[in-house]
């Protein structure tokens, strides 16, 4: 699924998209991971799959892209 960030009532979601609410701290972690060269959508999906663990997310992103 596609993940969208934003505030409730902020426009229509594309079909199949899921709106998520993230804290400022989570957004900063996601931004740091994006600065490593990964696409934001991918970072968000992996970040939440890793239970919002920034270090685990980075390890998984790097290991998946090292192949």
N, C-alpha and C positions, 0 to 999 in steps of 0.2 A: 504493500500500500504506500501511497504518497503521504507524507506528513507535512502539515501546514502549521506555521506558528501564527499567533495573533490573538486578538481580543475577541470575546464573544460578540456576535452580531456584526462582524467586520467583513461583509461581503459574502458571496456564495462560494462554497467549496467545490472544486472540480469533482466529478464523479469518481468514487473510489478513494478519495482523500480523507484523512483523519486529522481533525484539529487537535493540537496538543497545547497545553499551557505549560510554560517553563518559567522558572524563577530567574532572577538576575544572575545568581551564582551558576545555574545550569547554562544560561546563555553565554556567560563568560567562558565556561569550560568548552562549550561547543565552538565558540570563536577561536579559542586556542588550538583546538584540534583542526579546524579549518585552515588555520595559519600554517599547519604542517603540510598543506597541499592537497587536502581531501575535499571533495564536494560536500556542501552543507547537508543535502538530503541524505547522503550516505552516512555522514558523521552522526546525524540525529538518529537514524535507524540503529546504527551500531551502539551508540551511547545508551539508548533505552534498552536495547537487547542485553547490554552489559550492566544493567541495573544502575545506570548513571555513574559508573566507575570510570573516571577519566583515564587513568593509567591503563586499565584493562582495555578500554576502547582503543587507545593509541596502539597498544600491542597487537590487537586483533587487526586493526587497519593496516599496520605495517606488515604483519605476517601474511595477510591475504594479498597484498600488493607486491610482495617480494618474489612471488612465484612467476 
